Amino acid sequence: MSDALREWLNLALRWFHVIAGIMWIGQTYLFNWMERTFTPPDNPETKPNISGELWMVHGGGFYLVEKQKWPEIMPRALHWFKYEALFTWISGFLLLAVVYWSSAPLLPYASELPRWEGILLSAGSLVGALAVYRLIWFTPIGDNLALGAVLSWLAIVGSTWALGKVFSDRSAFLHIGAMFGTIMVTNVWMTILPNQRKMMAITEAGGKP
C-alpha cells in the first residue's frame, strides 16, 4: 500500500469512526437522560403498561415519548438503534489495521517479535477480551455482582500490564479501548437485540409479559 493511499484511508476511517461513535454514544446519553427524566403518567390506571412519559421540544417540533413496560402494540415501523454500534466497531477495526498493522509502531522498537506475530497478538487480544468477559458475565460467576466486578477489574489491569509488555505504549492503551469497544458491540448484537426480538415474538404470538 502506498503512503498516499494509507494516509487517505487513515483520514477517511478516522472521521467515519469519530462520527459513528458520536452517534452511538450520543444516542446512549440521550436514552440514559430520558430514563432519568420520565415521569409516571397522570392517570396510571388508564395506562397500566406505561412506566413513564416525557414531553420534549426540539427543532420546532413537540414530541411525546412513552416507555412501555412490554411491547403491547406492534407498530408499522420500529426503529432499531444498532447500526451506529456496528459501524463504529467496523471503522475502528479497519483503522487499527491501517494504522498499526501496516505502518505505525505496533511493537516497541526493541521488540524481537516480527510484525506478523504482533498482528496476530493484536487480533487475539480482541477475541480474548470477549471470551474472558463472557466467561465472567454469562456463567454462574456473573450471578455474584461483586465477584464479577472484581474479576473484571483484575482482567482490565492484567490486560493493560500484559499488552504493555508486548506492544508499544500508545498501541497498548489503544488496544484496551478496542477491547472495550468489541465487548460493547457484541453486547448489542448478541445479547440485547436477540432478547428484544424474543419479547416481540412473544407479544405477536399473544403471550403474556
PyMOL commands that place a pseudoatom at each C-alpha (Angstrom):
pseudoatom trace, name=CA, resn=MET, resi=1, chain=A, elem=C, hetatm=0, pos=[0.000, 0.000, 0.000]
pseudoatom trace, name=CA, resn=SER, resi=2, chain=A, elem=C, hetatm=0, pos=[1.399, 3.394, -0.982]
pseudoatom trace, name=CA, resn=ASP, resi=3, chain=A, elem=C, hetatm=0, pos=[1.944, 6.031, 1.684]
pseudoatom trace, name=CA, resn=ALA, resi=4, chain=A, elem=C, hetatm=0, pos=[-0.532, 8.389, -0.008]
pseudoatom trace, name=CA, resn=LEU, resi=5, chain=A, elem=C, hetatm=0, pos=[-3.289, 5.754, -0.104]
pseudoatom trace, name=CA, resn=ARG, resi=6, chain=A, elem=C, hetatm=0, pos=[-2.623, 4.828, 3.521]
pseudoatom trace, name=CA, resn=GLU, resi=7, chain=A, elem=C, hetatm=0, pos=[-2.929, 8.459, 4.602]
pseudoatom trace, name=CA, resn=TRP, resi=8, chain=A, elem=C, hetatm=0, pos=[-6.224, 8.923, 2.738]
pseudoatom trace, name=CA, resn=LEU, resi=9, chain=A, elem=C, hetatm=0, pos=[-7.609, 5.721, 4.261]
pseudoatom trace, name=CA, resn=ASN, resi=10, chain=A, elem=C, hetatm=0, pos=[-6.432, 6.852, 7.688]
pseudoatom trace, name=CA, resn=LEU, resi=11, chain=A, elem=C, hetatm=0, pos=[-8.199, 10.197, 7.265]
pseudoatom trace, name=CA, resn=ALA, resi=12, chain=A, elem=C, hetatm=0, pos=[-11.450, 8.729, 5.914]
pseudoatom trace, name=CA, resn=LEU, resi=13, chain=A, elem=C, hetatm=0, pos=[-11.670, 5.948, 8.502]
pseudoatom trace, name=CA, resn=ARG, resi=14, chain=A, elem=C, hetatm=0, pos=[-10.775, 8.263, 11.386]
pseudoatom trace, name=CA, resn=TRP, resi=15, chain=A, elem=C, hetatm=0, pos=[-13.577, 10.725, 10.526]
pseudoatom trace, name=CA, resn=PHE, resi=16, chain=A, elem=C, hetatm=0, pos=[-16.065, 7.931, 9.889]
pseudoatom trace, name=CA, resn=HIS, resi=17, chain=A, elem=C, hetatm=0, pos=[-15.119, 6.299, 13.208]
pseudoatom trace, name=CA, resn=VAL, resi=18, chain=A, elem=C, hetatm=0, pos=[-15.485, 9.567, 15.137]
pseudoatom trace, name=CA, resn=ILE, resi=19, chain=A, elem=C, hetatm=0, pos=[-18.870, 10.422, 13.605]
pseudoatom trace, name=CA, resn=ALA, resi=20, chain=A, elem=C, hetatm=0, pos=[-20.247, 6.888, 14.065]
pseudoatom trace, name=CA, resn=GLY, resi=21, chain=A, elem=C, hetatm=0, pos=[-19.006, 6.880, 17.670]
pseudoatom trace, name=CA, resn=ILE, resi=22, chain=A, elem=C, hetatm=0, pos=[-20.663, 10.241, 18.366]
pseudoatom trace, name=CA, resn=MET, resi=23, chain=A, elem=C, hetatm=0, pos=[-23.953, 8.881, 17.007]
pseudoatom trace, name=CA, resn=TRP, resi=24, chain=A, elem=C, hetatm=0, pos=[-23.686, 5.680, 19.077]
pseudoatom trace, name=CA, resn=ILE, resi=25, chain=A, elem=C, hetatm=0, pos=[-22.620, 7.190, 22.386]
pseudoatom trace, name=CA, resn=GLY, resi=26, chain=A, elem=C, hetatm=0, pos=[-24.745, 10.317, 21.847]
pseudoatom trace, name=CA, resn=GLN, resi=27, chain=A, elem=C, hetatm=0, pos=[-27.863, 8.208, 21.494]
pseudoatom trace, name=CA, resn=THR, resi=28, chain=A, elem=C, hetatm=0, pos=[-26.855, 6.265, 24.587]
pseudoatom trace, name=CA, resn=TYR, resi=29, chain=A, elem=C, hetatm=0, pos=[-26.599, 9.503, 26.578]
pseudoatom trace, name=CA, resn=LEU, resi=30, chain=A, elem=C, hetatm=0, pos=[-29.978, 10.644, 25.209]
pseudoatom trace, name=CA, resn=PHE, resi=31, chain=A, elem=C, hetatm=0, pos=[-31.712, 7.431, 26.266]
pseudoatom trace, name=CA, resn=ASN, resi=32, chain=A, elem=C, hetatm=0, pos=[-29.993, 7.493, 29.672]
pseudoatom trace, name=CA, resn=TRP, resi=33, chain=A, elem=C, hetatm=0, pos=[-31.226, 11.067, 30.135]
pseudoatom trace, name=CA, resn=MET, resi=34, chain=A, elem=C, hetatm=0, pos=[-34.765, 10.025, 29.172]
pseudoatom trace, name=CA, resn=GLU, resi=35, chain=A, elem=C, hetatm=0, pos=[-34.658, 7.154, 31.676]
pseudoatom trace, name=CA, resn=ARG, resi=36, chain=A, elem=C, hetatm=0, pos=[-33.865, 9.636, 34.463]
pseudoatom trace, name=CA, resn=THR, resi=37, chain=A, elem=C, hetatm=0, pos=[-36.440, 12.178, 33.299]
pseudoatom trace, name=CA, resn=PHE, resi=38, chain=A, elem=C, hetatm=0, pos=[-39.511, 10.019, 32.691]
pseudoatom trace, name=CA, resn=THR, resi=39, chain=A, elem=C, hetatm=0, pos=[-42.467, 10.801, 34.959]
pseudoatom trace, name=CA, resn=PRO, resi=40, chain=A, elem=C, hetatm=0, pos=[-45.369, 8.458, 35.754]
pseudoatom trace, name=CA, resn=PRO, resi=41, chain=A, elem=C, hetatm=0, pos=[-48.490, 9.068, 33.654]
pseudoatom trace, name=CA, resn=ASP, resi=42, chain=A, elem=C, hetatm=0, pos=[-51.124, 11.381, 35.147]
pseudoatom trace, name=CA, resn=ASN, resi=43, chain=A, elem=C, hetatm=0, pos=[-53.743, 8.617, 35.072]
pseudoatom trace, name=CA, resn=PRO, resi=44, chain=A, elem=C, hetatm=0, pos=[-51.763, 5.409, 35.678]
pseudoatom trace, name=CA, resn=GLU, resi=45, chain=A, elem=C, hetatm=0, pos=[-54.927, 3.321, 35.978]
pseudoatom trace, name=CA, resn=THR, resi=46, chain=A, elem=C, hetatm=0, pos=[-55.730, 4.057, 32.333]
pseudoatom trace, name=CA, resn=LYS, resi=47, chain=A, elem=C, hetatm=0, pos=[-52.174, 3.334, 31.188]
pseudoatom trace, name=CA, resn=PRO, resi=48, chain=A, elem=C, hetatm=0, pos=[-51.053, 0.242, 33.119]
pseudoatom trace, name=CA, resn=ASN, resi=49, chain=A, elem=C, hetatm=0, pos=[-48.389, -0.593, 30.529]
pseudoatom trace, name=CA, resn=ILE, resi=50, chain=A, elem=C, hetatm=0, pos=[-46.787, 2.877, 30.535]
pseudoatom trace, name=CA, resn=SER, resi=51, chain=A, elem=C, hetatm=0, pos=[-43.986, 3.157, 33.088]
pseudoatom trace, name=CA, resn=GLY, resi=52, chain=A, elem=C, hetatm=0, pos=[-43.129, 6.751, 32.185]
pseudoatom trace, name=CA, resn=GLU, resi=53, chain=A, elem=C, hetatm=0, pos=[-43.777, 9.538, 29.742]
pseudoatom trace, name=CA, resn=LEU, resi=54, chain=A, elem=C, hetatm=0, pos=[-41.848, 12.571, 28.621]
pseudoatom trace, name=CA, resn=TRP, resi=55, chain=A, elem=C, hetatm=0, pos=[-42.692, 15.694, 26.645]
pseudoatom trace, name=CA, resn=MET, resi=56, chain=A, elem=C, hetatm=0, pos=[-39.818, 17.197, 24.611]
pseudoatom trace, name=CA, resn=VAL, resi=57, chain=A, elem=C, hetatm=0, pos=[-39.374, 20.051, 22.172]
pseudoatom trace, name=CA, resn=HIS, resi=58, chain=A, elem=C, hetatm=0, pos=[-36.675, 20.228, 19.512]
pseudoatom trace, name=CA, resn=GLY, resi=59, chain=A, elem=C, hetatm=0, pos=[-36.263, 21.915, 16.159]
pseudoatom trace, name=CA, resn=GLY, resi=60, chain=A, elem=C, hetatm=0, pos=[-39.736, 23.406, 16.157]
pseudoatom trace, name=CA, resn=GLY, resi=61, chain=A, elem=C, hetatm=0, pos=[-41.481, 20.107, 16.927]
pseudoatom trace, name=CA, resn=PHE, resi=62, chain=A, elem=C, hetatm=0, pos=[-43.146, 18.741, 20.073]
pseudoatom trace, name=CA, resn=TYR, resi=63, chain=A, elem=C, hetatm=0, pos=[-42.684, 15.085, 20.968]
pseudoatom trace, name=CA, resn=LEU, resi=64, chain=A, elem=C, hetatm=0, pos=[-44.405, 12.801, 23.456]
pseudoatom trace, name=CA, resn=VAL, resi=65, chain=A, elem=C, hetatm=0, pos=[-42.324, 9.748, 24.361]
pseudoatom trace, name=CA, resn=GLU, resi=66, chain=A, elem=C, hetatm=0, pos=[-43.939, 6.882, 26.289]
pseudoatom trace, name=CA, resn=LYS, resi=67, chain=A, elem=C, hetatm=0, pos=[-41.986, 3.994, 27.722]
pseudoatom trace, name=CA, resn=GLN, resi=68, chain=A, elem=C, hetatm=0, pos=[-43.885, 0.728, 27.565]
pseudoatom trace, name=CA, resn=LYS, resi=69, chain=A, elem=C, hetatm=0, pos=[-43.202, -1.991, 30.083]
pseudoatom trace, name=CA, resn=TRP, resi=70, chain=A, elem=C, hetatm=0, pos=[-43.970, -4.523, 27.359]
pseudoatom trace, name=CA, resn=PRO, resi=71, chain=A, elem=C, hetatm=0, pos=[-44.287, -4.107, 23.557]
pseudoatom trace, name=CA, resn=GLU, resi=72, chain=A, elem=C, hetatm=0, pos=[-48.059, -4.060, 23.708]
pseudoatom trace, name=CA, resn=ILE, resi=73, chain=A, elem=C, hetatm=0, pos=[-48.662, -2.532, 20.289]
pseudoatom trace, name=CA, resn=MET, resi=74, chain=A, elem=C, hetatm=0, pos=[-46.729, -3.660, 17.217]
pseudoatom trace, name=CA, resn=PRO, resi=75, chain=A, elem=C, hetatm=0, pos=[-46.057, -0.504, 15.171]
pseudoatom trace, name=CA, resn=ARG, resi=76, chain=A, elem=C, hetatm=0, pos=[-45.756, -0.435, 11.405]
pseudoatom trace, name=CA, resn=ALA, resi=77, chain=A, elem=C, hetatm=0, pos=[-42.180, 0.832, 11.725]
pseudoatom trace, name=CA, resn=LEU, resi=78, chain=A, elem=C, hetatm=0, pos=[-39.930, 0.130, 14.702]
pseudoatom trace, name=CA, resn=HIS, resi=79, chain=A, elem=C, hetatm=0, pos=[-36.618, 1.966, 14.735]
pseudoatom trace, name=CA, resn=TRP, resi=80, chain=A, elem=C, hetatm=0, pos=[-33.697, -0.122, 15.979]
pseudoatom trace, name=CA, resn=PHE, resi=81, chain=A, elem=C, hetatm=0, pos=[-30.578, 1.599, 17.271]
pseudoatom trace, name=CA, resn=LYS, resi=82, chain=A, elem=C, hetatm=0, pos=[-27.937, -0.895, 16.247]
pseudoatom trace, name=CA, resn=TYR, resi=83, chain=A, elem=C, hetatm=0, pos=[-26.017, 0.137, 13.144]
pseudoatom trace, name=CA, resn=GLU, resi=84, chain=A, elem=C, hetatm=0, pos=[-24.251, 3.016, 14.887]
pseudoatom trace, name=CA, resn=ALA, resi=85, chain=A, elem=C, hetatm=0, pos=[-22.555, 0.440, 17.128]
pseudoatom trace, name=CA, resn=LEU, resi=86, chain=A, elem=C, hetatm=0, pos=[-21.702, -1.834, 14.221]
pseudoatom trace, name=CA, resn=PHE, resi=87, chain=A, elem=C, hetatm=0, pos=[-20.253, 0.937, 12.046]
pseudoatom trace, name=CA, resn=THR, resi=88, chain=A, elem=C, hetatm=0, pos=[-18.250, 2.325, 14.968]
pseudoatom trace, name=CA, resn=TRP, resi=89, chain=A, elem=C, hetatm=0, pos=[-16.628, -1.052, 15.537]
pseudoatom trace, name=CA, resn=ILE, resi=90, chain=A, elem=C, hetatm=0, pos=[-16.019, -1.843, 11.859]
pseudoatom trace, name=CA, resn=SER, resi=91, chain=A, elem=C, hetatm=0, pos=[-14.425, 1.543, 11.180]
pseudoatom trace, name=CA, resn=GLY, resi=92, chain=A, elem=C, hetatm=0, pos=[-12.351, 1.244, 14.360]
pseudoatom trace, name=CA, resn=PHE, resi=93, chain=A, elem=C, hetatm=0, pos=[-11.138, -2.228, 13.418]
pseudoatom trace, name=CA, resn=LEU, resi=94, chain=A, elem=C, hetatm=0, pos=[-10.197, -1.087, 9.900]
pseudoatom trace, name=CA, resn=LEU, resi=95, chain=A, elem=C, hetatm=0, pos=[-8.452, 1.960, 11.381]
pseudoatom trace, name=CA, resn=LEU, resi=96, chain=A, elem=C, hetatm=0, pos=[-6.489, -0.323, 13.698]
pseudoatom trace, name=CA, resn=ALA, resi=97, chain=A, elem=C, hetatm=0, pos=[-5.387, -2.362, 10.677]
pseudoatom trace, name=CA, resn=VAL, resi=98, chain=A, elem=C, hetatm=0, pos=[-4.482, 0.653, 8.529]
pseudoatom trace, name=CA, resn=VAL, resi=99, chain=A, elem=C, hetatm=0, pos=[-2.563, 2.462, 11.263]
pseudoatom trace, name=CA, resn=TYR, resi=100, chain=A, elem=C, hetatm=0, pos=[-0.965, -0.172, 13.487]
pseudoatom trace, name=CA, resn=TRP, resi=101, chain=A, elem=C, hetatm=0, pos=[-0.928, -3.318, 11.390]
pseudoatom trace, name=CA, resn=SER, resi=102, chain=A, elem=C, hetatm=0, pos=[0.586, -1.675, 8.324]
pseudoatom trace, name=CA, resn=SER, resi=103, chain=A, elem=C, hetatm=0, pos=[2.711, 1.278, 9.396]
pseudoatom trace, name=CA, resn=ALA, resi=104, chain=A, elem=C, hetatm=0, pos=[2.744, 2.741, 12.926]
pseudoatom trace, name=CA, resn=PRO, resi=105, chain=A, elem=C, hetatm=0, pos=[4.862, 1.126, 15.651]
pseudoatom trace, name=CA, resn=LEU, resi=106, chain=A, elem=C, hetatm=0, pos=[2.626, -1.654, 16.882]
pseudoatom trace, name=CA, resn=LEU, resi=107, chain=A, elem=C, hetatm=0, pos=[5.568, -3.181, 18.764]
pseudoatom trace, name=CA, resn=PRO, resi=108, chain=A, elem=C, hetatm=0, pos=[8.252, -1.358, 20.749]
pseudoatom trace, name=CA, resn=TYR, resi=109, chain=A, elem=C, hetatm=0, pos=[11.435, -0.567, 18.834]
pseudoatom trace, name=CA, resn=ALA, resi=110, chain=A, elem=C, hetatm=0, pos=[13.481, -3.120, 20.762]
pseudoatom trace, name=CA, resn=SER, resi=111, chain=A, elem=C, hetatm=0, pos=[10.981, -5.940, 20.231]
pseudoatom trace, name=CA, resn=GLU, resi=112, chain=A, elem=C, hetatm=0, pos=[12.278, -9.158, 18.716]
pseudoatom trace, name=CA, resn=LEU, resi=113, chain=A, elem=C, hetatm=0, pos=[8.808, -10.190, 17.517]
pseudoatom trace, name=CA, resn=PRO, resi=114, chain=A, elem=C, hetatm=0, pos=[8.121, -9.861, 13.790]
pseudoatom trace, name=CA, resn=ARG, resi=115, chain=A, elem=C, hetatm=0, pos=[5.211, -7.621, 12.810]
pseudoatom trace, name=CA, resn=TRP, resi=116, chain=A, elem=C, hetatm=0, pos=[3.057, -10.549, 11.682]
pseudoatom trace, name=CA, resn=GLU, resi=117, chain=A, elem=C, hetatm=0, pos=[3.202, -12.063, 15.166]
pseudoatom trace, name=CA, resn=GLY, resi=118, chain=A, elem=C, hetatm=0, pos=[2.282, -8.703, 16.635]
pseudoatom trace, name=CA, resn=ILE, resi=119, chain=A, elem=C, hetatm=0, pos=[-0.731, -8.537, 14.323]
pseudoatom trace, name=CA, resn=LEU, resi=120, chain=A, elem=C, hetatm=0, pos=[-1.858, -11.985, 15.467]
pseudoatom trace, name=CA, resn=LEU, resi=121, chain=A, elem=C, hetatm=0, pos=[-1.497, -10.899, 19.096]
pseudoatom trace, name=CA, resn=SER, resi=122, chain=A, elem=C, hetatm=0, pos=[-3.426, -7.710, 18.320]
pseudoatom trace, name=CA, resn=ALA, resi=123, chain=A, elem=C, hetatm=0, pos=[-6.383, -9.578, 16.815]
pseudoatom trace, name=CA, resn=GLY, resi=124, chain=A, elem=C, hetatm=0, pos=[-6.150, -12.252, 19.507]
pseudoatom trace, name=CA, resn=SER, resi=125, chain=A, elem=C, hetatm=0, pos=[-6.411, -9.639, 22.266]
pseudoatom trace, name=CA, resn=LEU, resi=126, chain=A, elem=C, hetatm=0, pos=[-9.857, -8.616, 20.991]
pseudoatom trace, name=CA, resn=VAL, resi=127, chain=A, elem=C, hetatm=0, pos=[-11.065, -12.203, 20.810]
pseudoatom trace, name=CA, resn=GLY, resi=128, chain=A, elem=C, hetatm=0, pos=[-9.531, -13.000, 24.188]
pseudoatom trace, name=CA, resn=ALA, resi=129, chain=A, elem=C, hetatm=0, pos=[-11.133, -9.986, 25.867]
pseudoatom trace, name=CA, resn=LEU, resi=130, chain=A, elem=C, hetatm=0, pos=[-14.542, -11.018, 24.582]
pseudoatom trace, name=CA, resn=ALA, resi=131, chain=A, elem=C, hetatm=0, pos=[-14.010, -14.612, 25.746]
pseudoatom trace, name=CA, resn=VAL, resi=132, chain=A, elem=C, hetatm=0, pos=[-12.977, -13.535, 29.258]
pseudoatom trace, name=CA, resn=TYR, resi=133, chain=A, elem=C, hetatm=0, pos=[-15.862, -11.086, 29.509]
pseudoatom trace, name=CA, resn=ARG, resi=134, chain=A, elem=C, hetatm=0, pos=[-18.462, -13.679, 28.530]
pseudoatom trace, name=CA, resn=LEU, resi=135, chain=A, elem=C, hetatm=0, pos=[-16.827, -16.257, 30.804]
pseudoatom trace, name=CA, resn=ILE, resi=136, chain=A, elem=C, hetatm=0, pos=[-17.317, -13.887, 33.724]
pseudoatom trace, name=CA, resn=TRP, resi=137, chain=A, elem=C, hetatm=0, pos=[-20.759, -12.459, 32.995]
pseudoatom trace, name=CA, resn=PHE, resi=138, chain=A, elem=C, hetatm=0, pos=[-22.520, -15.235, 31.066]
pseudoatom trace, name=CA, resn=THR, resi=139, chain=A, elem=C, hetatm=0, pos=[-21.767, -18.041, 33.515]
pseudoatom trace, name=CA, resn=PRO, resi=140, chain=A, elem=C, hetatm=0, pos=[-22.828, -18.525, 37.162]
pseudoatom trace, name=CA, resn=ILE, resi=141, chain=A, elem=C, hetatm=0, pos=[-19.829, -16.373, 38.146]
pseudoatom trace, name=CA, resn=GLY, resi=142, chain=A, elem=C, hetatm=0, pos=[-21.739, -13.303, 36.954]
pseudoatom trace, name=CA, resn=ASP, resi=143, chain=A, elem=C, hetatm=0, pos=[-24.608, -14.013, 39.346]
pseudoatom trace, name=CA, resn=ASN, resi=144, chain=A, elem=C, hetatm=0, pos=[-22.394, -12.563, 42.065]
pseudoatom trace, name=CA, resn=LEU, resi=145, chain=A, elem=C, hetatm=0, pos=[-22.078, -8.914, 41.048]
pseudoatom trace, name=CA, resn=ALA, resi=146, chain=A, elem=C, hetatm=0, pos=[-19.251, -8.134, 43.473]
pseudoatom trace, name=CA, resn=LEU, resi=147, chain=A, elem=C, hetatm=0, pos=[-17.197, -11.113, 42.318]
pseudoatom trace, name=CA, resn=GLY, resi=148, chain=A, elem=C, hetatm=0, pos=[-17.849, -10.290, 38.673]
pseudoatom trace, name=CA, resn=ALA, resi=149, chain=A, elem=C, hetatm=0, pos=[-16.794, -6.673, 39.202]
pseudoatom trace, name=CA, resn=VAL, resi=150, chain=A, elem=C, hetatm=0, pos=[-13.555, -7.673, 40.953]
pseudoatom trace, name=CA, resn=LEU, resi=151, chain=A, elem=C, hetatm=0, pos=[-12.686, -10.231, 38.257]
pseudoatom trace, name=CA, resn=SER, resi=152, chain=A, elem=C, hetatm=0, pos=[-13.440, -7.675, 35.530]
pseudoatom trace, name=CA, resn=TRP, resi=153, chain=A, elem=C, hetatm=0, pos=[-11.194, -5.107, 37.215]
pseudoatom trace, name=CA, resn=LEU, resi=154, chain=A, elem=C, hetatm=0, pos=[-8.394, -7.661, 37.542]
pseudoatom trace, name=CA, resn=ALA, resi=155, chain=A, elem=C, hetatm=0, pos=[-8.812, -8.619, 33.893]
pseudoatom trace, name=CA, resn=ILE, resi=156, chain=A, elem=C, hetatm=0, pos=[-8.532, -4.979, 32.795]
pseudoatom trace, name=CA, resn=VAL, resi=157, chain=A, elem=C, hetatm=0, pos=[-5.457, -4.306, 34.930]
pseudoatom trace, name=CA, resn=GLY, resi=158, chain=A, elem=C, hetatm=0, pos=[-3.866, -7.598, 33.884]
pseudoatom trace, name=CA, resn=SER, resi=159, chain=A, elem=C, hetatm=0, pos=[-4.550, -6.907, 30.215]
pseudoatom trace, name=CA, resn=THR, resi=160, chain=A, elem=C, hetatm=0, pos=[-3.053, -3.432, 30.470]
pseudoatom trace, name=CA, resn=TRP, resi=161, chain=A, elem=C, hetatm=0, pos=[0.093, -4.816, 32.085]
pseudoatom trace, name=CA, resn=ALA, resi=162, chain=A, elem=C, hetatm=0, pos=[0.413, -7.712, 29.612]
pseudoatom trace, name=CA, resn=LEU, resi=163, chain=A, elem=C, hetatm=0, pos=[-0.182, -5.610, 26.499]
pseudoatom trace, name=CA, resn=GLY, resi=164, chain=A, elem=C, hetatm=0, pos=[2.303, -3.036, 27.790]
pseudoatom trace, name=CA, resn=LYS, resi=165, chain=A, elem=C, hetatm=0, pos=[4.953, -5.762, 27.828]
pseudoatom trace, name=CA, resn=VAL, resi=166, chain=A, elem=C, hetatm=0, pos=[4.295, -6.694, 24.190]
pseudoatom trace, name=CA, resn=PHE, resi=167, chain=A, elem=C, hetatm=0, pos=[3.098, -3.575, 22.361]
pseudoatom trace, name=CA, resn=SER, resi=168, chain=A, elem=C, hetatm=0, pos=[4.323, -0.011, 22.225]
pseudoatom trace, name=CA, resn=ASP, resi=169, chain=A, elem=C, hetatm=0, pos=[2.830, 2.210, 24.931]
pseudoatom trace, name=CA, resn=ARG, resi=170, chain=A, elem=C, hetatm=0, pos=[0.355, 4.053, 22.699]
pseudoatom trace, name=CA, resn=SER, resi=171, chain=A, elem=C, hetatm=0, pos=[-0.622, 0.852, 20.917]
pseudoatom trace, name=CA, resn=ALA, resi=172, chain=A, elem=C, hetatm=0, pos=[-1.184, -0.988, 24.198]
pseudoatom trace, name=CA, resn=PHE, resi=173, chain=A, elem=C, hetatm=0, pos=[-3.641, 1.574, 25.550]
pseudoatom trace, name=CA, resn=LEU, resi=174, chain=A, elem=C, hetatm=0, pos=[-5.408, 1.832, 22.209]
pseudoatom trace, name=CA, resn=HIS, resi=175, chain=A, elem=C, hetatm=0, pos=[-5.967, -1.929, 22.338]
pseudoatom trace, name=CA, resn=ILE, resi=176, chain=A, elem=C, hetatm=0, pos=[-7.613, -1.596, 25.751]
pseudoatom trace, name=CA, resn=GLY, resi=177, chain=A, elem=C, hetatm=0, pos=[-10.116, 0.774, 24.163]
pseudoatom trace, name=CA, resn=ALA, resi=178, chain=A, elem=C, hetatm=0, pos=[-10.582, -1.603, 21.226]
pseudoatom trace, name=CA, resn=MET, resi=179, chain=A, elem=C, hetatm=0, pos=[-11.261, -4.443, 23.654]
pseudoatom trace, name=CA, resn=PHE, resi=180, chain=A, elem=C, hetatm=0, pos=[-13.975, -2.401, 25.383]
pseudoatom trace, name=CA, resn=GLY, resi=181, chain=A, elem=C, hetatm=0, pos=[-15.484, -1.485, 22.025]
pseudoatom trace, name=CA, resn=THR, resi=182, chain=A, elem=C, hetatm=0, pos=[-15.540, -5.122, 20.926]
pseudoatom trace, name=CA, resn=ILE, resi=183, chain=A, elem=C, hetatm=0, pos=[-17.300, -6.161, 24.129]
pseudoatom trace, name=CA, resn=MET, resi=184, chain=A, elem=C, hetatm=0, pos=[-19.826, -3.340, 23.798]
pseudoatom trace, name=CA, resn=VAL, resi=185, chain=A, elem=C, hetatm=0, pos=[-20.763, -4.054, 20.181]
pseudoatom trace, name=CA, resn=THR, resi=186, chain=A, elem=C, hetatm=0, pos=[-21.167, -7.784, 20.816]
pseudoatom trace, name=CA, resn=ASN, resi=187, chain=A, elem=C, hetatm=0, pos=[-23.419, -6.957, 23.777]
pseudoatom trace, name=CA, resn=VAL, resi=188, chain=A, elem=C, hetatm=0, pos=[-25.652, -5.018, 21.394]
pseudoatom trace, name=CA, resn=TRP, resi=189, chain=A, elem=C, hetatm=0, pos=[-25.780, -7.645, 18.645]
pseudoatom trace, name=CA, resn=MET, resi=190, chain=A, elem=C, hetatm=0, pos=[-25.514, -10.889, 20.629]
pseudoatom trace, name=CA, resn=THR, resi=191, chain=A, elem=C, hetatm=0, pos=[-27.455, -10.085, 23.818]
pseudoatom trace, name=CA, resn=ILE, resi=192, chain=A, elem=C, hetatm=0, pos=[-29.685, -7.002, 23.673]
pseudoatom trace, name=CA, resn=LEU, resi=193, chain=A, elem=C, hetatm=0, pos=[-31.137, -7.335, 20.169]
pseudoatom trace, name=CA, resn=PRO, resi=194, chain=A, elem=C, hetatm=0, pos=[-31.912, -11.087, 20.339]
pseudoatom trace, name=CA, resn=ASN, resi=195, chain=A, elem=C, hetatm=0, pos=[-33.713, -10.630, 23.671]
pseudoatom trace, name=CA, resn=GLN, resi=196, chain=A, elem=C, hetatm=0, pos=[-35.744, -7.726, 22.308]
pseudoatom trace, name=CA, resn=ARG, resi=197, chain=A, elem=C, hetatm=0, pos=[-36.740, -9.839, 19.304]
pseudoatom trace, name=CA, resn=LYS, resi=198, chain=A, elem=C, hetatm=0, pos=[-37.865, -12.592, 21.693]
pseudoatom trace, name=CA, resn=MET, resi=199, chain=A, elem=C, hetatm=0, pos=[-40.059, -10.075, 23.518]
pseudoatom trace, name=CA, resn=MET, resi=200, chain=A, elem=C, hetatm=0, pos=[-41.651, -9.007, 20.236]
pseudoatom trace, name=CA, resn=ALA, resi=201, chain=A, elem=C, hetatm=0, pos=[-42.207, -12.607, 19.127]
pseudoatom trace, name=CA, resn=ILE, resi=202, chain=A, elem=C, hetatm=0, pos=[-43.948, -13.439, 22.406]
pseudoatom trace, name=CA, resn=THR, resi=203, chain=A, elem=C, hetatm=0, pos=[-46.167, -10.375, 22.019]
pseudoatom trace, name=CA, resn=GLU, resi=204, chain=A, elem=C, hetatm=0, pos=[-47.045, -11.190, 18.402]
pseudoatom trace, name=CA, resn=ALA, resi=205, chain=A, elem=C, hetatm=0, pos=[-47.957, -14.739, 19.472]
pseudoatom trace, name=CA, resn=GLY, resi=206, chain=A, elem=C, hetatm=0, pos=[-50.344, -13.373, 22.120]
pseudoatom trace, name=CA, resn=GLY, resi=207, chain=A, elem=C, hetatm=0, pos=[-48.168, -14.283, 25.063]
pseudoatom trace, name=CA, resn=LYS, resi=208, chain=A, elem=C, hetatm=0, pos=[-48.202, -12.560, 28.411]
pseudoatom trace, name=CA, resn=PRO, resi=209, chain=A, elem=C, hetatm=0, pos=[-45.364, -10.391, 29.775]
for i in range(1, 209): cmd.bond("trace and resi %d" % i, "trace and resi %d" % (i + 1))
show_as sticks, trace
zoom trace
